[in-house]
Amino acid sequence: MAEAIVSVTVQKLGEFLLEEPLFLFGIGDQVKQLQDELKRLRCFLKDADEKQSKSERVRNWVAQIREAAYDAEDVLEAFFLRAESKKGKGIKKVFRRVACILSEAVSLRSVGSEIREITSRLSKIAASMRDYGIKEASDGESLSLFNRLREQRQSFPYAVEHNLVGLEQSLDRLVNDLVSGGDKLRVISICGMGGLGKTTLAKQVFHHCRARRHFDRFAWVYVSQEFRRRHVWQEILLNLSYKDENHRILSFRDEQNKCLIVLDDIWATDAWDGLKHVFPHETGSNIILTTRNKEVALYADPRGVLHEPRLLTHEESWELLEKISLSGQDSLEPVLVKKLEEIGRQMAIRCGGLPLAITVLGGLLAMKNTLNQWQRVQENIKSYVSNGGSCNGSKSMMVADVLSLSYEDLPPHLKQCFLYFAHYPEDYEVHVGTLVSYWIAEGMVMPVKHTEAGTTVEDMGQDYLEELVKRSIVMVGKRDIVTSEVMTCRMHDLMREVCLQKAEQERFVQVVDSRQQDEAEAFPSLLTNTSRRISVQIHGSAEEHRIERLSQVKCIRSLVYLMKNQGSQWALLGKVSFRKMKLLRVLDLEGAQIKGGKLPDDVGDLIHLRNFSLRLTNVKELTSCIGNLTLMITLDLFVKGKLYIPDVIWKLKRLRHLCMPSDLDPRTKLDLSTLRNLQQLWDFPVGQCNPRDLLAMTSLRRLSINLSSQNTDFEVVSSLSRVLKRLRGLTINVPCEPMPPPVDITQLVSAFANLSELELFLKLEKLPGEQSFSTDLGALRLWQCGLVDDPLLVLEKLPNLKILQLFEGSFVSVKLHCSANGFPRLHSLTLSQLENLEEWIVEEGAMMCLVSLELKGCKKLQSVPEGMRFLKKLQEVEIGNMTKAFKDKLASGGEDFYKIQHVPCVVFEYCDL
């Protein structure tokens, strides 16, 4: 992982040399020498990463390199920031500025001295590593540790697993796909995280009687990470019983027999590229490919069959555990078996549905036949499962080792991103936008050459996350229905254990649990902390935290507070001071309630800060020193209550994401015209800002604006369409009090031709015609619009609308009607607090793609539409705050149950009153 940090530093040093040559006058040579030394050490790190697992000495060297890279970046960045603060125009002013810096003791000489000292440290480390036998490795060389672990995982086709649970339907589906293909060569991919049962499923297909009858020849090959094409072909031909290897490789394309070939555990696309050209394409042969990387599966055959096995349910987990652990235990007393089952079910749940973990646990429990022995395993379930059934990890291949393979295969830049998940508590739903903003603030997402035009660093961060998903390391929580981007994600509990272990080894982050009340116990190593990041996890049983000890830590780059119950508040006790935390890049205080509601002025000394969140805090006034934080990228000021902001935000010209408070102190008057790099702006306050400031924000993708009811405001917003060409999401909010007159937004809506999301909180004269809306519009949310005419008659004609939400006061009449063939792509529909709605008609053929329906607080509605029974893709219906009579009709046996009986998930909330 140090390789990734060094790579980032090397790139930044190069940027310093290119962008600020005058500041480096006199020290350019030293910076170049430092960059060269880091480049050389980066080659050593490939070998060192392999050896550090065995040697404390190598681990220390790697840590020292990592710290030196951080120090170099901090020294140069601090110098440039001070220089920039005295920036003038013209060459004379530049040299005058340098002279001024020298007179203030921030001299080139002292900076050069620090750089020479860092370079000297690195040179000594390099010499020691050479003497120890660490070798320079080229980019193409792979780690022997990774290869050794994979060799232990090598599969053989005849070692067939007989305890199958949860795979029956998958097996039938795959066999049907296998034998129903035509003459063209086809690839069937089985993809998923390590330990999910991909190889087990492939073996069952390989030996299935229907497959044996359908194909003429069979081959099973385990593809090693150190891929050698000739070796793979030798294995294939040996399996197919071909003796004349050279001849058969050349003529295999002309083979007339139907062949079934399994390529087990492919990790990279280049392995497929080395094999694909020689397979016969017109014989009806099939290839089964297993991989952890979805990108490999899609690359091999974009039109092929992709199967992703699911995790086992709680019941299936126990069924598999019972088969393994209690098989042959017929002599046990029934009373004991019942107690063992109770404990076993709890342990099965802790395995998170991962078949490998359940199998390991079952093998361990099979050797234990007393209640005390099972209870002892339960008390140490994590270490028993992760360590392969042994507390000292003596088993040759542990579950943690299997999952670690996915980490070891990551490129350096993704290893850092993976380790960032160690910040989060168990079962935490991670907000991807926030996570990516952390990565960007810490320099983990760096712009690269040859990226597609218009691609932002945020897009790259999303791509990093998607790659972790494709590699089956991160699990998707929610996806945006319109853009398909991952909105929330999490890690499987056992993959998280691997993440925590790796983060501890790399000294990546120190996690502090606020439930430890004794400060000496809670922070035993903070003052000697070598990690650059601290994550404080606030739990429901301890909704307060003292900050004094943390305020003494000097070298950290990231301080993040995370509430286990997201969105809650907690008390930040003690004197708040950031005086010694001058290297912070990320400071997230979400939910903190600070005495007096004011931050100290020394927050203005955090000149490296790039990501600062005061979301849901009780801060009432910002210090003007916030204007010193000129590297700020993300600033979240969505506080609880009123906030006064001095007119200094204009100084933060690198800002890309700004979230304003919903309630600003009337004294606040802001100039935001300098924020030309903004990508997202939430709650732009027209009352405290000039709407024409928005004309300078040509990079905006998402805008939320709070207007008055004056028509001139709408005219200004409409005029923005000429410059905001990249805007994709727009929210317009007009306060309901005092009640404004209805407005016509036809001109405004039609002005933004590329919108994909639109949200309106305002009283409308009428809904614009369908031709006024962007054809790209995928999501529409309406609040307090007071519409009298049925809006569905217009909205059902929008070709790409996927989300429609009608909230309180958006529609005030009694009848809604969905016509046949209307809403051709609608995925999710919400009708909430429509107090006058009495009748809702859905014709057959309407909303044929609907998956999710929310119906809440429409208490005059007598029943769901008859047409709901035609919505065959409907997967979930959530009904809340409706009458008991309405609920009873839809319950099993009720008169309307037939309308929703095909829906897999129907949830009722607060319908019993």
Secondary structure by P-SEA (a helix, b strand, c coil): caaaaaaaaaaaaaaaaacccccccccaaaaaaaaaaaaaaaaaaaaaaaaccccaaaaaaaaaaaaaaaaaaaaaaaaaaaaaaaccccaaaaaaaaaaaaaacccaaaaaaaaaaaaaaaaaaaaaaaaabbbbbccccccaaaaaaaaaacccccccccccccaaaaaaaaaaaaaaccccbbbbbbbbcccccaaaaaaaaaacaaaaaaccbbbbbbccccccaaaaaaaaaaaacccaaaaaaaaccccccbbbbbbcccccaaaaaacccccccccbbbbbbbcccaaaaaaaccccbbbbbbcccaaaaaaaaaaccccccccccaaaaaaaaaaaaaaaaaacccaaaaaaaaaaacccccaaaaaaaaaaaaaaaaacccccccccccaaaaaacccccccaaaaaaaaccccccccccccaaaaaaaaaaaccccccccccccccaaaaaaaaaaaaaaacccccccccccccccccccccaaaaaaaaaaaaaaccbbbbbcccccccccccccccccccbbbbbbcccccccccccccccccccbbbbbbccccccccccccccccccccccbbbbcccccccccccccccccccccbbbbcccccccccccccccccccbbbcccccbbbbcccccccccccbbbbbccccccccccccccccccccccccccccccccccccccccbbbbbbcccaaaaaaaaacccccccccbbbbbbbcccccccccaaaaaaacccccbbbbcbbbccccccccccccccbbbbccccccccccccccccccccbbbbccccccccbbbbcccccccccbbbbcccccccbbbbcccccccccbbbbccccccccccccccccccccbbbbccccaaaaaaaccccccccccccccbbbbccccc
